[in-house]
Amino acid sequence: MDSPWFQLVLAVLAAWRVAHLVAHEDGPWGAVVALRVRAGPGGLGRLMDCPYCLSMWAAAPLSGWMANSFATGVVLWLAISGGACLLEYLSTALRAPL
């Protein structure tokens, strides 16, 4: 796991997985959907419905794990979130009826 590219791919996949889980899935034993319902229609509830927004939050700790400087961390944060957004877009497009 020494390769920075492998770490980046893992981070993008992890950020997408968390964002997709929170925004679109019920989660184990319905725990995630219960959190979304409890969050309600306010700001937190809207955040939990948006996988693109969630990817920013999911990417933040992952970029901190990978970065060796603040500037690198900011770039990684945006790159990981961008990769997760791309995966979300592709997964949505592939589910769309033709």
C-alpha positions as CSV (number, residue, x, y, z in Angstrom):
1,M,0.0,0.0,0.0
2,D,3.0,2.3,-0.5
3,S,1.9,3.5,-3.9
4,P,0.3,6.9,-3.8
5,W,-1.9,6.0,-6.8
6,F,-3.2,3.0,-5.0
7,Q,-3.9,5.2,-1.9
8,L,-5.7,7.7,-4.1
9,V,-7.9,5.0,-5.7
10,L,-8.7,3.6,-2.3
11,A,-9.6,7.1,-0.9
12,V,-11.8,7.9,-3.9
13,L,-13.6,4.5,-3.6
14,A,-14.0,5.0,0.2
15,A,-15.4,8.6,-0.2
16,W,-17.8,7.5,-2.9
17,R,-19.0,4.5,-0.8
18,V,-19.7,6.6,2.3
19,A,-21.4,9.4,0.3
20,H,-23.5,6.9,-1.7
21,L,-24.5,5.0,1.5
22,V,-25.6,8.0,3.4
23,A,-27.5,9.6,0.5
24,H,-29.1,6.6,-1.2
25,E,-29.2,3.5,1.0
26,D,-31.0,2.4,4.1
27,G,-27.8,1.1,5.7
28,P,-27.5,-1.8,8.1
29,W,-30.7,-2.4,10.0
30,G,-32.1,0.8,8.5
31,A,-29.7,2.9,10.6
32,V,-28.8,5.4,7.8
33,V,-32.3,6.0,6.7
34,A,-33.3,6.6,10.3
35,L,-30.6,9.2,10.6
36,R,-31.8,10.9,7.4
37,V,-35.4,11.0,8.7
38,R,-34.2,12.3,12.0
39,A,-32.2,15.0,10.3
40,G,-35.4,16.3,8.8
41,P,-35.8,18.9,6.0
42,G,-33.2,21.4,7.3
43,G,-29.6,21.9,6.3
44,L,-28.4,18.6,7.7
45,G,-31.2,16.7,6.0
46,R,-30.5,18.3,2.7
47,L,-26.8,17.5,3.1
48,M,-27.6,13.9,3.7
49,D,-29.6,13.7,0.5
50,C,-26.7,15.0,-1.7
51,P,-23.9,12.5,-2.5
52,Y,-21.9,15.3,-4.2
53,C,-22.0,17.4,-1.0
54,L,-21.3,14.4,1.2
55,S,-18.2,13.5,-0.9
56,M,-16.6,16.7,0.3
57,W,-17.1,15.6,3.9
58,A,-16.0,12.1,3.3
59,A,-12.9,13.2,1.4
60,A,-11.7,15.5,4.2
61,P,-10.3,12.9,6.6
62,L,-9.0,10.8,3.7
63,S,-7.0,13.7,2.3
64,G,-5.6,14.3,5.8
65,W,-4.5,10.7,5.9
66,M,-2.7,11.0,2.6
67,A,-1.2,14.5,2.7
68,N,2.2,15.5,3.9
69,S,1.5,19.3,3.7
70,F,-1.5,21.6,4.0
71,A,-1.4,22.5,0.3
72,T,-1.2,18.9,-0.8
73,G,-4.1,18.1,1.6
74,V,-6.3,20.7,-0.1
75,V,-5.6,19.4,-3.5
76,L,-6.1,15.8,-2.4
77,W,-9.4,16.8,-0.7
78,L,-10.7,18.2,-4.0
79,A,-9.4,15.4,-6.1
80,I,-10.8,12.6,-3.8
81,S,-14.2,14.4,-3.8
82,G,-14.1,14.9,-7.5
83,G,-13.3,11.3,-8.1
84,A,-16.2,10.3,-5.8
85,C,-18.5,12.7,-7.7
86,L,-17.4,11.1,-11.0
87,L,-18.2,7.7,-9.7
88,E,-21.6,8.9,-8.4
89,Y,-22.4,10.4,-11.8
90,L,-21.4,7.2,-13.6
91,S,-23.4,5.0,-11.3
92,T,-26.5,7.2,-11.7
93,A,-26.1,7.3,-15.5
94,L,-25.7,3.5,-15.7
95,R,-28.9,3.0,-13.7
96,A,-30.9,5.4,-15.9
97,P,-33.4,3.7,-18.3
98,L,-32.5,4.1,-22.0
